[in-house]
Amino acid sequence: MAQSRCIKCGGSNFEVVHANNLEGTTRAVLFVQCMDCGSVVGVLDFLNMSVKIERLKNDLRIMVEKLLDRITVN
Ligand SMILES: [Zn+2]
């Protein structure tokens, strides 16, 4: 796998920081930035919706299984 590099300085170390200087939204956003020069190379949703959706999917599966158990028992 190729080494990920910053397109500005060539650095290969990145960090995630809160986007405190982002205007025009009230949503909490995280920047993925180069640790050497600070160039933003990506953006993440602070709420991490994919993780929440996966948990919701699992909760729904468990609920359906419990309901199906009740139906088959009675
Ligand atoms: Zn850089």
N, CA, C, O and the ligand as a Tripos MOL2 file, in Angstrom:
@<TRIPOS>MOLECULE
protein
  297   295    75     0     0
PROTEIN
NO_CHARGES

@<TRIPOS>ATOM
      1 N           0.8420   -1.1850    0.0000 N.3       1 MET1
      2 CA          0.0000    0.0000    0.0000 C.3       1 MET1
      3 C           0.8850    1.2440    0.0000 C.2       1 MET1
      4 O           1.8780    1.3130    0.7230 O.2       1 MET1
      5 N           0.5170    2.2070   -0.8050 N.am      2 ALA2
      6 CA          1.2970    3.4480   -0.9040 C.3       2 ALA2
      7 C           1.1990    4.2540    0.3870 C.2       2 ALA2
      8 O           0.1940    4.2040    1.0970 O.2       2 ALA2
      9 N           2.2550    4.9900    0.6720 N.am      3 GLN3
     10 CA          2.2690    5.8680    1.8450 C.3       3 GLN3
     11 C           1.4540    7.1220    1.5480 C.2       3 GLN3
     12 O           1.6900    7.7750    0.5320 O.2       3 GLN3
     13 N           0.5070    7.4710    2.4030 N.am      4 SER4
     14 CA         -0.2730    8.7010    2.2290 C.3       4 SER4
     15 C           0.6180    9.9020    2.4990 C.2       4 SER4
     16 O           1.3800    9.9200    3.4660 O.2       4 SER4
     17 N           0.5130   10.9140    1.6260 N.am      5 ARG5
     18 CA          1.3730   12.0970    1.7660 C.3       5 ARG5
     19 C           0.5550   13.3710    1.5870 C.2       5 ARG5
     20 O          -0.4150   13.4030    0.8310 O.2       5 ARG5
     21 N           0.9580   14.4000    2.2850 N.am      6 CYS6
     22 CA          0.3790   15.7280    2.1250 C.3       6 CYS6
     23 C           0.7750   16.2690    0.7500 C.2       6 CYS6
     24 O           1.9420   16.1950    0.3650 O.2       6 CYS6
     25 N          -0.1990   16.8160    0.0090 N.am      7 ILE7
     26 CA          0.1360   17.3020   -1.3330 C.3       7 ILE7
     27 C           0.8870   18.6370   -1.2860 C.2       7 ILE7
     28 O           1.4630   19.0550   -2.2910 O.2       7 ILE7
     29 N           0.8850   19.2960   -0.1480 N.am      8 LYS8
     30 CA          1.5840   20.5910   -0.0550 C.3       8 LYS8
     31 C           3.0540   20.4230    0.3340 C.2       8 LYS8
     32 O           3.9450   20.9710   -0.3140 O.2       8 LYS8
     33 N           3.2930   19.6570    1.4010 N.am      9 CYS9
     34 CA          4.6720   19.5820    1.9160 C.3       9 CYS9
     35 C           5.2870   18.1920    1.8130 C.2       9 CYS9
     36 O           6.4860   18.0300    2.0370 O.2       9 CYS9
     37 N           4.4800   17.1850    1.4750 N.am     10 GLY10
     38 CA          5.0200   15.8360    1.3580 C.3      10 GLY10
     39 C           5.0630   15.0880    2.6770 C.2      10 GLY10
     40 O           5.5010   13.9390    2.7200 O.2      10 GLY10
     41 N           4.6200   15.7150    3.7480 N.am     11 GLY11
     42 CA          4.5970   15.0600    5.0590 C.3      11 GLY11
     43 C           3.7040   13.8250    5.0480 C.2      11 GLY11
     44 O           2.7830   13.7150    4.2380 O.2      11 GLY11
     45 N           3.9890   12.9080    5.9510 N.am     12 SER12
     46 CA          3.2200   11.6560    5.9650 C.3      12 SER12
     47 C           2.5540   11.3990    7.3100 C.2      12 SER12
     48 O           2.0920   10.2880    7.5680 O.2      12 SER12
     49 N           2.5010   12.4060    8.1650 N.am     13 ASN13
     50 CA          1.8350   12.2660    9.4560 C.3      13 ASN13
     51 C           0.6120   13.1760    9.4910 C.2      13 ASN13
     52 O           0.6920   14.3540    9.1440 O.2      13 ASN13
     53 N          -0.5110   12.6220    9.9110 N.am     14 PHE14
     54 CA         -1.7690   13.3660    9.9090 C.3      14 PHE14
     55 C          -2.4080   13.2880   11.2860 C.2      14 PHE14
     56 O          -2.1240   12.3890   12.0780 O.2      14 PHE14
     57 N          -3.2760   14.2530   11.5470 N.am     15 GLU15
     58 CA         -3.9750   14.3010   12.8280 C.3      15 GLU15
     59 C          -5.3930   14.7850   12.6000 C.2      15 GLU15
     60 O          -5.6900   15.4050   11.5790 O.2      15 GLU15
     61 N          -6.2670   14.5010   13.5560 N.am     16 VAL16
     62 CA         -7.6530   14.9510   13.5130 C.3      16 VAL16
     63 C          -7.8240   16.0410   14.5600 C.2      16 VAL16
     64 O          -7.4620   15.8610   15.7220 O.2      16 VAL16
     65 N          -8.3810   17.1790   14.1370 N.am     17 VAL17
     66 CA         -8.5940   18.2970   15.0550 C.3      17 VAL17
     67 C         -10.0170   18.8290   14.8820 C.2      17 VAL17
     68 O         -10.6150   18.6900   13.8160 O.2      17 VAL17
     69 N         -10.5470   19.4350   15.9360 N.am     18 HIS18
     70 CA        -11.8500   20.0830   15.8350 C.3      18 HIS18
     71 C         -11.7260   21.3050   14.9340 C.2      18 HIS18
     72 O         -10.7720   22.0760   15.0400 O.2      18 HIS18
     73 N         -12.6990   21.4700   14.0510 N.am     19 ALA19
     74 CA        -12.7010   22.6050   13.1250 C.3      19 ALA19
     75 C         -13.3450   23.7930   13.8230 C.2      19 ALA19
     76 O         -14.5280   24.0770   13.6340 O.2      19 ALA19
     77 N         -12.5510   24.4820   14.6310 N.am     20 ASN20
     78 CA        -13.0770   25.5900   15.4320 C.3      20 ASN20
     79 C         -13.2460   26.8750   14.6260 C.2      20 ASN20
     80 O         -13.9620   27.7810   15.0520 O.2      20 ASN20
     81 N         -12.6030   26.9610   13.4820 N.am     21 ASN21
     82 CA        -12.6370   28.1910   12.6960 C.3      21 ASN21
     83 C         -13.5150   28.0620   11.4510 C.2      21 ASN21
     84 O         -13.2900   28.7440   10.4510 O.2      21 ASN21
     85 N         -14.5080   27.1920   11.5170 N.am     22 LEU22
     86 CA        -15.3740   26.9410   10.3770 C.3      22 LEU22
     87 C         -16.6440   27.7740   10.5180 C.2      22 LEU22
     88 O         -17.4140   27.5870   11.4600 O.2      22 LEU22
     89 N         -16.8570   28.6800    9.5930 N.am     23 GLU23
     90 CA        -18.0370   29.5350    9.6360 C.3      23 GLU23
     91 C         -19.0840   29.0230    8.6710 C.2      23 GLU23
     92 O         -18.7720   28.3100    7.7170 O.2      23 GLU23
     93 N         -20.3510   29.3980    8.9280 N.am     24 GLY24
     94 CA        -21.4240   29.0370    8.0230 C.3      24 GLY24
     95 C         -22.1590   27.7730    8.4030 C.2      24 GLY24
     96 O         -23.0700   27.3520    7.6900 O.2      24 GLY24
     97 N         -21.7800   27.1500    9.5240 N.am     25 THR25
     98 CA        -22.4840   25.9590    9.9770 C.3      25 THR25
     99 C         -22.3930   25.8730   11.4910 C.2      25 THR25
    100 O         -21.4520   26.3770   12.1040 O.2      25 THR25
    101 N         -23.3880   25.2260   12.0810 N.am     26 THR26
    102 CA        -23.3410   24.9750   13.5210 C.3      26 THR26
    103 C         -22.9700   23.5220   13.7910 C.2      26 THR26
    104 O         -22.8920   23.1050   14.9470 O.2      26 THR26
    105 N         -22.7410   22.7450   12.7250 N.am     27 ARG27
    106 CA        -22.4000   21.3400   12.8970 C.3      27 ARG27
    107 C         -20.9610   21.1900   13.3640 C.2      27 ARG27
    108 O         -20.0750   21.9410   12.9580 O.2      27 ARG27
    109 N         -20.7550   20.2200   14.2140 N.am     28 ALA28
    110 CA        -19.3970   19.9250   14.6820 C.3      28 ALA28
    111 C         -18.6910   19.0920   13.6200 C.2      28 ALA28
    112 O         -19.1710   18.0360   13.2070 O.2      28 ALA28
    113 N         -17.5540   19.5900   13.1950 N.am     29 VAL29
    114 CA        -16.8000   18.9580   12.1140 C.3      29 VAL29
    115 C         -15.3600   18.7610   12.5740 C.2      29 VAL29
    116 O         -14.8220   19.5640   13.3350 O.2      29 VAL29
    117 N         -14.7580   17.6990   12.1080 N.am     30 LEU30
    118 CA        -13.3430   17.4410   12.3900 C.3      30 LEU30
    119 C         -12.5490   17.5480   11.0970 C.2      30 LEU30
    120 O         -12.9960   17.0950   10.0430 O.2      30 LEU30
    121 N         -11.3750   18.1470   11.1850 N.am     31 PHE31
    122 CA        -10.4690   18.1950   10.0450 C.3      31 PHE31
    123 C          -9.4020   17.1160   10.2100 C.2      31 PHE31
    124 O          -8.8990   16.8850   11.3090 O.2      31 PHE31
    125 N          -9.0700   16.4640    9.1060 N.am     32 VAL32
    126 CA         -7.8750   15.6300    9.0510 C.3      32 VAL32
    127 C          -6.8200   16.5070    8.4160 C.2      32 VAL32
    128 O          -6.9680   16.9350    7.2720 O.2      32 VAL32
    129 N          -5.7640   16.7740    9.1450 N.am     33 GLN33
    130 CA         -4.7590   17.6990    8.6350 C.3      33 GLN33
    131 C          -3.3500   17.1460    8.7690 C.2      33 GLN33
    132 O          -3.0610   16.2810    9.5950 O.2      33 GLN33
    133 N          -2.4920   17.6840    7.9220 N.am     34 CYS34
    134 CA         -1.0780   17.3240    7.9540 C.3      34 CYS34
    135 C          -0.4750   17.8200    9.2730 C.2      34 CYS34
    136 O          -0.6750   18.9750    9.6500 O.2      34 CYS34
    137 N           0.2460   16.9680    9.9610 N.am     35 MET35
    138 CA          0.8520   17.3720   11.2340 C.3      35 MET35
    139 C           2.0190   18.3390   11.0280 C.2      35 MET35
    140 O           2.3820   19.0760   11.9450 O.2      35 MET35
    141 N           2.5970   18.3380    9.8490 N.am     36 ASP36
    142 CA          3.7580   19.1980    9.5950 C.3      36 ASP36
    143 C           3.3690   20.6080    9.1950 C.2      36 ASP36
    144 O           3.9280   21.5700    9.7230 O.2      36 ASP36
    145 N           2.4040   20.7600    8.2530 N.am     37 CYS37
    146 CA          2.0890   22.0970    7.7470 C.3      37 CYS37
    147 C           0.6470   22.5290    8.0340 C.2      37 CYS37
    148 O           0.3040   23.6910    7.8140 O.2      37 CYS37
    149 N          -0.1980   21.6210    8.5180 N.am     38 GLY38
    150 CA         -1.5730   21.9860    8.8690 C.3      38 GLY38
    151 C          -2.5460   21.9850    7.7080 C.2      38 GLY38
    152 O          -3.7150   22.3200    7.8990 O.2      38 GLY38
    153 N          -2.1110   21.6220    6.5150 N.am     39 SER39
    154 CA         -3.0280   21.5760    5.3770 C.3      39 SER39
    155 C          -4.1350   20.5570    5.6430 C.2      39 SER39
    156 O          -3.8740   19.4350    6.0760 O.2      39 SER39
    157 N          -5.3620   20.9660    5.3780 N.am     40 VAL40
    158 CA         -6.5050   20.0820    5.5840 C.3      40 VAL40
    159 C          -6.6110   19.1370    4.3960 C.2      40 VAL40
    160 O          -6.6800   19.5740    3.2480 O.2      40 VAL40
    161 N          -6.6220   17.8510    4.6770 N.am     41 VAL41
    162 CA         -6.6730   16.8520    3.6080 C.3      41 VAL41
    163 C          -7.9700   16.0470    3.6500 C.2      41 VAL41
    164 O          -8.2260   15.2390    2.7570 O.2      41 VAL41
    165 N          -8.7950   16.2630    4.6870 N.am     42 GLY42
    166 CA        -10.0500   15.5350    4.7780 C.3      42 GLY42
    167 C         -10.9210   16.1110    5.8640 C.2      42 GLY42
    168 O         -10.4580   16.8750    6.7110 O.2      42 GLY42
    169 N         -12.1810   15.7440    5.8360 N.am     43 VAL43
    170 CA        -13.1590   16.2310    6.8060 C.3      43 VAL43
    171 C         -13.9590   15.0390    7.3140 C.2      43 VAL43
    172 O         -14.3500   14.1650    6.5400 O.2      43 VAL43
    173 N         -14.1980   15.0120    8.6310 N.am     44 LEU44
    174 CA        -14.9960   13.9550    9.2460 C.3      44 LEU44
    175 C         -16.1830   14.5650    9.9650 C.2      44 LEU44
    176 O         -16.0960   15.6710   10.4980 O.2      44 LEU44
    177 N         -17.2860   13.8420    9.9800 N.am     45 ASP45
    178 CA        -18.4550   14.2570   10.7340 C.3      45 ASP45
    179 C         -18.2170   13.9110   12.2050 C.2      45 ASP45
    180 O         -17.9920   12.7470   12.5390 O.2      45 ASP45
    181 N         -18.2660   14.9030   13.0740 N.am     46 PHE46
    182 CA        -17.9890   14.6810   14.4960 C.3      46 PHE46
    183 C         -18.9100   13.6190   15.0910 C.2      46 PHE46
    184 O         -18.5050   12.8470   15.9610 O.2      46 PHE46
    185 N         -20.1570   13.5890   14.6100 N.am     47 LEU47
    186 CA        -21.1370   12.6500   15.1670 C.3      47 LEU47
    187 C         -20.9240   11.2250   14.6740 C.2      47 LEU47
    188 O         -21.5380   10.2920   15.1900 O.2      47 LEU47
    189 N         -20.0670   11.0530   13.6900 N.am     48 ASN48
    190 CA        -19.7550    9.7330   13.1480 C.3      48 ASN48
    191 C         -21.0270    8.9430   12.8540 C.2      48 ASN48
    192 O         -21.3050    7.9170   13.4740 O.2      48 ASN48
    193 N         -21.7830    9.4520   11.8980 N.am     49 MET49
    194 CA        -23.1000    8.8890   11.5840 C.3      49 MET49
    195 C         -23.0280    7.4150   11.1810 C.2      49 MET49
    196 O         -23.9570    6.6620   11.4740 O.2      49 MET49
    197 N         -21.9790    6.9930   10.5330 N.am     50 SER50
    198 CA        -21.9170    5.5880   10.1070 C.3      50 SER50
    199 C         -21.8970    4.6490   11.3150 C.2      50 SER50
    200 O         -22.4850    3.5690   11.2720 O.2      50 SER50
    201 N         -21.2200    5.0610   12.3950 N.am     51 VAL51
    202 CA        -21.1890    4.2340   13.6020 C.3      51 VAL51
    203 C         -22.5750    4.2160   14.2470 C.2      51 VAL51
    204 O         -23.0440    3.1650   14.6830 O.2      51 VAL51
    205 N         -23.2330    5.3880   14.3070 N.am     52 LYS52
    206 CA        -24.5720    5.4490   14.8930 C.3      52 LYS52
    207 C         -25.5580    4.6050   14.0960 C.2      52 LYS52
    208 O         -26.3890    3.9120   14.6830 O.2      52 LYS52
    209 N         -25.4820    4.6490   12.7830 N.am     53 ILE53
    210 CA        -26.3790    3.8630   11.9330 C.3      53 ILE53
    211 C         -26.1310    2.3650   12.1400 C.2      53 ILE53
    212 O         -27.0790    1.5810   12.1780 O.2      53 ILE53
    213 N         -24.8950    1.9780   12.2690 N.am     54 GLU54
    214 CA        -24.5830    0.5610   12.4870 C.3      54 GLU54
    215 C         -25.1520    0.0960   13.8350 C.2      54 GLU54
    216 O         -25.6740   -1.0150   13.9330 O.2      54 GLU54
    217 N         -25.0530    0.9400   14.8750 N.am     55 ARG55
    218 CA        -25.6290    0.5890   16.1820 C.3      55 ARG55
    219 C         -27.1460    0.4770   16.0860 C.2      55 ARG55
    220 O         -27.7440   -0.4390   16.6500 O.2      55 ARG55
    221 N         -27.7710    1.4210   15.3620 N.am     56 LEU56
    222 CA        -29.2180    1.3980   15.1750 C.3      56 LEU56
    223 C         -29.6440    0.1390   14.4370 C.2      56 LEU56
    224 O         -30.6440   -0.4840   14.7940 O.2      56 LEU56
    225 N         -28.9050   -0.2330   13.4290 N.am     57 LYS57
    226 CA        -29.1890   -1.4510   12.6690 C.3      57 LYS57
    227 C         -29.1250   -2.6710   13.5890 C.2      57 LYS57
    228 O         -29.9770   -3.5570   13.5140 O.2      57 LYS57
    229 N         -28.1330   -2.7120   14.4400 N.am     58 ASN58
    230 CA        -27.9950   -3.8330   15.3730 C.3      58 ASN58
    231 C         -29.1490   -3.8610   16.3760 C.2      58 ASN58
    232 O         -29.6860   -4.9260   16.6830 O.2      58 ASN58
    233 N         -29.5300   -2.6760   16.8870 N.am     59 ASP59
    234 CA        -30.6590   -2.5960   17.8260 C.3      59 ASP59
    235 C         -31.9440   -3.0740   17.1660 C.2      59 ASP59
    236 O         -32.7270   -3.7960   17.7820 O.2      59 ASP59
    237 N         -32.1660   -2.6750   15.9140 N.am     60 LEU60
    238 CA        -33.3650   -3.1030   15.1940 C.3      60 LEU60
    239 C         -33.3800   -4.6170   14.9770 C.2      60 LEU60
    240 O         -34.4200   -5.2640   15.1020 O.2      60 LEU60
    241 N         -32.2180   -5.1660   14.6540 N.am     61 ARG61
    242 CA        -32.1360   -6.6180   14.4470 C.3      61 ARG61
    243 C         -32.5020   -7.3600   15.7330 C.2      61 ARG61
    244 O         -33.2210   -8.3580   15.6940 O.2      61 ARG61
    245 N         -32.0090   -6.8730   16.8650 N.am     62 ILE62
    246 CA        -32.3010   -7.5180   18.1510 C.3      62 ILE62
    247 C         -33.7900   -7.4070   18.4630 C.2      62 ILE62
    248 O         -34.3940   -8.3690   18.9380 O.2      62 ILE62
    249 N         -34.3910   -6.2370   18.2000 N.am     63 MET63
    250 CA        -35.8280   -6.0610   18.4440 C.3      63 MET63
    251 C         -36.6570   -7.0040   17.5800 C.2      63 MET63
    252 O         -37.6100   -7.6100   18.0700 O.2      63 MET63
    253 N         -36.3160   -7.1340   16.3310 N.am     64 VAL64
    254 CA        -37.0530   -8.0240   15.4260 C.3      64 VAL64
    255 C         -36.9140   -9.4710   15.8950 C.2      64 VAL64
    256 O         -37.8870  -10.2250   15.8810 O.2      64 VAL64
    257 N         -35.7340   -9.8500   16.3010 N.am     65 GLU65
    258 CA        -35.5290  -11.2190   16.7870 C.3      65 GLU65
    259 C         -36.3820  -11.4970   18.0230 C.2      65 GLU65
    260 O         -36.9630  -12.5750   18.1460 O.2      65 GLU65
    261 N         -36.4600  -10.5210   18.9480 N.am     66 LYS66
    262 CA        -37.2920  -10.6910   20.1490 C.3      66 LYS66
    263 C         -38.7570  -10.7940   19.7840 C.2      66 LYS66
    264 O         -39.4790  -11.6240   20.3360 O.2      66 LYS66
    265 N         -39.2090   -9.9470   18.8440 N.am     67 LEU67
    266 CA        -40.6080  -10.0120   18.4080 C.3      67 LEU67
    267 C         -40.9130  -11.3490   17.7410 C.2      67 LEU67
    268 O         -41.9680  -11.9340   17.9830 O.2      67 LEU67
    269 N         -40.0190  -11.8270   16.9200 N.am     68 LEU68
    270 CA        -40.2270  -13.1030   16.2510 C.3      68 LEU68
    271 C         -40.2630  -14.2540   17.2650 C.2      68 LEU68
    272 O         -41.0150  -15.2140   17.0960 O.2      68 LEU68
    273 N         -39.4500  -14.1510   18.3100 N.am     69 ASP69
    274 CA        -39.4680  -15.1720   19.3590 C.3      69 ASP69
    275 C         -40.8270  -15.2010   20.0510 C.2      69 ASP69
    276 O         -41.3580  -16.2750   20.3340 O.2      69 ASP69
    277 N         -41.3920  -14.0240   20.3240 N.am     70 ARG70
    278 CA        -42.7140  -13.9510   20.9790 C.3      70 ARG70
    279 C         -43.7830  -14.5580   20.1000 C.2      70 ARG70
    280 O         -44.6590  -15.2820   20.5740 O.2      70 ARG70
    281 N         -43.7060  -14.2560   18.8090 N.am     71 ILE71
    282 CA        -44.7240  -14.7720   17.8740 C.3      71 ILE71
    283 C         -44.6600  -16.2870   17.7910 C.2      71 ILE71
    284 O         -45.7000  -16.9460   17.7710 O.2      71 ILE71
    285 N         -43.4760  -16.8430   17.7440 N.am     72 THR72
    286 CA        -43.3490  -18.2920   17.5820 C.3      72 THR72
    287 C         -43.6540  -19.0450   18.8720 C.2      72 THR72
    288 O         -44.0450  -20.2110   18.8220 O.2      72 THR72
    289 N         -43.4810  -18.3960   20.0340 N.am     73 VAL73
    290 CA        -43.7660  -19.0480   21.3130 C.3      73 VAL73
    291 C         -45.2690  -19.1130   21.5700 C.2      73 VAL73
    292 O         -45.7750  -20.1200   22.0640 O.2      73 VAL73
    293 N         -45.9870  -18.0270   21.2300 N.am     74 ASN74
    294 CA        -47.4340  -17.9690   21.5060 C.3      74 ASN74
    295 C         -48.2820  -18.6130   20.4500 C.2      74 ASN74
    296 O         -49.5070  -18.6280   20.5670 O.2      74 ASN74
    297 ZN          1.8210   19.1430    4.8670 Zn       75 ZN75
@<TRIPOS>BOND
     1     1     2 1
     2     2     3 1
     3     3     4 2
     4     3     5 am
     5     5     6 1
     6     6     7 1
     7     7     8 2
     8     7     9 am
     9     9    10 1
    10    10    11 1
    11    11    12 2
    12    11    13 am
    13    13    14 1
    14    14    15 1
    15    15    16 2
    16    15    17 am
    17    17    18 1
    18    18    19 1
    19    19    20 2
    20    19    21 am
    21    21    22 1
    22    22    23 1
    23    23    24 2
    24    23    25 am
    25    25    26 1
    26    26    27 1
    27    27    28 2
    28    27    29 am
    29    29    30 1
    30    30    31 1
    31    31    32 2
    32    31    33 am
    33    33    34 1
    34    34    35 1
    35    35    36 2
    36    35    37 am
    37    37    38 1
    38    38    39 1
    39    39    40 2
    40    39    41 am
    41    41    42 1
    42    42    43 1
    43    43    44 2
    44    43    45 am
    45    45    46 1
    46    46    47 1
    47    47    48 2
    48    47    49 am
    49    49    50 1
    50    50    51 1
    51    51    52 2
    52    51    53 am
    53    53    54 1
    54    54    55 1
    55    55    56 2
    56    55    57 am
    57    57    58 1
    58    58    59 1
    59    59    60 2
    60    59    61 am
    61    61    62 1
    62    62    63 1
    63    63    64 2
    64    63    65 am
    65    65    66 1
    66    66    67 1
    67    67    68 2
    68    67    69 am
    69    69    70 1
    70    70    71 1
    71    71    72 2
    72    71    73 am
    73    73    74 1
    74    74    75 1
    75    75    76 2
    76    75    77 am
    77    77    78 1
    78    78    79 1
    79    79    80 2
    80    79    81 am
    81    81    82 1
    82    82    83 1
    83    83    84 2
    84    83    85 am
    85    85    86 1
    86    86    87 1
    87    87    88 2
    88    87    89 am
    89    89    90 1
    90    90    91 1
    91    91    92 2
    92    91    93 am
    93    93    94 1
    94    94    95 1
    95    95    96 2
    96    95    97 am
    97    97    98 1
    98    98    99 1
    99    99   100 2
   100    99   101 am
   101   101   102 1
   102   102   103 1
   103   103   104 2
   104   103   105 am
   105   105   106 1
   106   106   107 1
   107   107   108 2
   108   107   109 am
   109   109   110 1
   110   110   111 1
   111   111   112 2
   112   111   113 am
   113   113   114 1
   114   114   115 1
   115   115   116 2
   116   115   117 am
   117   117   118 1
   118   118   119 1
   119   119   120 2
   120   119   121 am
   121   121   122 1
   122   122   123 1
   123   123   124 2
   124   123   125 am
   125   125   126 1
   126   126   127 1
   127   127   128 2
   128   127   129 am
   129   129   130 1
   130   130   131 1
   131   131   132 2
   132   131   133 am
   133   133   134 1
   134   134   135 1
   135   135   136 2
   136   135   137 am
   137   137   138 1
   138   138   139 1
   139   139   140 2
   140   139   141 am
   141   141   142 1
   142   142   143 1
   143   143   144 2
   144   143   145 am
   145   145   146 1
   146   146   147 1
   147   147   148 2
   148   147   149 am
   149   149   150 1
   150   150   151 1
   151   151   152 2
   152   151   153 am
   153   153   154 1
   154   154   155 1
   155   155   156 2
   156   155   157 am
   157   157   158 1
   158   158   159 1
   159   159   160 2
   160   159   161 am
   161   161   162 1
   162   162   163 1
   163   163   164 2
   164   163   165 am
   165   165   166 1
   166   166   167 1
   167   167   168 2
   168   167   169 am
   169   169   170 1
   170   170   171 1
   171   171   172 2
   172   171   173 am
   173   173   174 1
   174   174   175 1
   175   175   176 2
   176   175   177 am
   177   177   178 1
   178   178   179 1
   179   179   180 2
   180   179   181 am
   181   181   182 1
   182   182   183 1
   183   183   184 2
   184   183   185 am
   185   185   186 1
   186   186   187 1
   187   187   188 2
   188   187   189 am
   189   189   190 1
   190   190   191 1
   191   191   192 2
   192   191   193 am
   193   193   194 1
   194   194   195 1
   195   195   196 2
   196   195   197 am
   197   197   198 1
   198   198   199 1
   199   199   200 2
   200   199   201 am
   201   201   202 1
   202   202   203 1
   203   203   204 2
   204   203   205 am
   205   205   206 1
   206   206   207 1
   207   207   208 2
   208   207   209 am
   209   209   210 1
   210   210   211 1
   211   211   212 2
   212   211   213 am
   213   213   214 1
   214   214   215 1
   215   215   216 2
   216   215   217 am
   217   217   218 1
   218   218   219 1
   219   219   220 2
   220   219   221 am
   221   221   222 1
   222   222   223 1
   223   223   224 2
   224   223   225 am
   225   225   226 1
   226   226   227 1
   227   227   228 2
   228   227   229 am
   229   229   230 1
   230   230   231 1
   231   231   232 2
   232   231   233 am
   233   233   234 1
   234   234   235 1
   235   235   236 2
   236   235   237 am
   237   237   238 1
   238   238   239 1
   239   239   240 2
   240   239   241 am
   241   241   242 1
   242   242   243 1
   243   243   244 2
   244   243   245 am
   245   245   246 1
   246   246   247 1
   247   247   248 2
   248   247   249 am
   249   249   250 1
   250   250   251 1
   251   251   252 2
   252   251   253 am
   253   253   254 1
   254   254   255 1
   255   255   256 2
   256   255   257 am
   257   257   258 1
   258   258   259 1
   259   259   260 2
   260   259   261 am
   261   261   262 1
   262   262   263 1
   263   263   264 2
   264   263   265 am
   265   265   266 1
   266   266   267 1
   267   267   268 2
   268   267   269 am
   269   269   270 1
   270   270   271 1
   271   271   272 2
   272   271   273 am
   273   273   274 1
   274   274   275 1
   275   275   276 2
   276   275   277 am
   277   277   278 1
   278   278   279 1
   279   279   280 2
   280   279   281 am
   281   281   282 1
   282   282   283 1
   283   283   284 2
   284   283   285 am
   285   285   286 1
   286   286   287 1
   287   287   288 2
   288   287   289 am
   289   289   290 1
   290   290   291 1
   291   291   292 2
   292   291   293 am
   293   293   294 1
   294   294   295 1
   295   295   296 2
@<TRIPOS>SUBSTRUCTURE
     1 MET1         2 RESIDUE 1 A MET
     2 ALA2         6 RESIDUE 1 A ALA
     3 GLN3        10 RESIDUE 1 A GLN
     4 SER4        14 RESIDUE 1 A SER
     5 ARG5        18 RESIDUE 1 A ARG
     6 CYS6        22 RESIDUE 1 A CYS
     7 ILE7        26 RESIDUE 1 A ILE
     8 LYS8        30 RESIDUE 1 A LYS
     9 CYS9        34 RESIDUE 1 A CYS
    10 GLY10       38 RESIDUE 1 A GLY
    11 GLY11       42 RESIDUE 1 A GLY
    12 SER12       46 RESIDUE 1 A SER
    13 ASN13       50 RESIDUE 1 A ASN
    14 PHE14       54 RESIDUE 1 A PHE
    15 GLU15       58 RESIDUE 1 A GLU
    16 VAL16       62 RESIDUE 1 A VAL
    17 VAL17       66 RESIDUE 1 A VAL
    18 HIS18       70 RESIDUE 1 A HIS
    19 ALA19       74 RESIDUE 1 A ALA
    20 ASN20       78 RESIDUE 1 A ASN
    21 ASN21       82 RESIDUE 1 A ASN
    22 LEU22       86 RESIDUE 1 A LEU
    23 GLU23       90 RESIDUE 1 A GLU
    24 GLY24       94 RESIDUE 1 A GLY
    25 THR25       98 RESIDUE 1 A THR
    26 THR26      102 RESIDUE 1 A THR
    27 ARG27      106 RESIDUE 1 A ARG
    28 ALA28      110 RESIDUE 1 A ALA
    29 VAL29      114 RESIDUE 1 A VAL
    30 LEU30      118 RESIDUE 1 A LEU
    31 PHE31      122 RESIDUE 1 A PHE
    32 VAL32      126 RESIDUE 1 A VAL
    33 GLN33      130 RESIDUE 1 A GLN
    34 CYS34      134 RESIDUE 1 A CYS
    35 MET35      138 RESIDUE 1 A MET
    36 ASP36      142 RESIDUE 1 A ASP
    37 CYS37      146 RESIDUE 1 A CYS
    38 GLY38      150 RESIDUE 1 A GLY
    39 SER39      154 RESIDUE 1 A SER
    40 VAL40      158 RESIDUE 1 A VAL
    41 VAL41      162 RESIDUE 1 A VAL
    42 GLY42      166 RESIDUE 1 A GLY
    43 VAL43      170 RESIDUE 1 A VAL
    44 LEU44      174 RESIDUE 1 A LEU
    45 ASP45      178 RESIDUE 1 A ASP
    46 PHE46      182 RESIDUE 1 A PHE
    47 LEU47      186 RESIDUE 1 A LEU
    48 ASN48      190 RESIDUE 1 A ASN
    49 MET49      194 RESIDUE 1 A MET
    50 SER50      198 RESIDUE 1 A SER
    51 VAL51      202 RESIDUE 1 A VAL
    52 LYS52      206 RESIDUE 1 A LYS
    53 ILE53      210 RESIDUE 1 A ILE
    54 GLU54      214 RESIDUE 1 A GLU
    55 ARG55      218 RESIDUE 1 A ARG
    56 LEU56      222 RESIDUE 1 A LEU
    57 LYS57      226 RESIDUE 1 A LYS
    58 ASN58      230 RESIDUE 1 A ASN
    59 ASP59      234 RESIDUE 1 A ASP
    60 LEU60      238 RESIDUE 1 A LEU
    61 ARG61      242 RESIDUE 1 A ARG
    62 ILE62      246 RESIDUE 1 A ILE
    63 MET63      250 RESIDUE 1 A MET
    64 VAL64      254 RESIDUE 1 A VAL
    65 GLU65      258 RESIDUE 1 A GLU
    66 LYS66      262 RESIDUE 1 A LYS
    67 LEU67      266 RESIDUE 1 A LEU
    68 LEU68      270 RESIDUE 1 A LEU
    69 ASP69      274 RESIDUE 1 A ASP
    70 ARG70      278 RESIDUE 1 A ARG
    71 ILE71      282 RESIDUE 1 A ILE
    72 THR72      286 RESIDUE 1 A THR
    73 VAL73      290 RESIDUE 1 A VAL
    74 ASN74      294 RESIDUE 1 A ASN
    75 ZN75       297 GROUP 0 **** ****
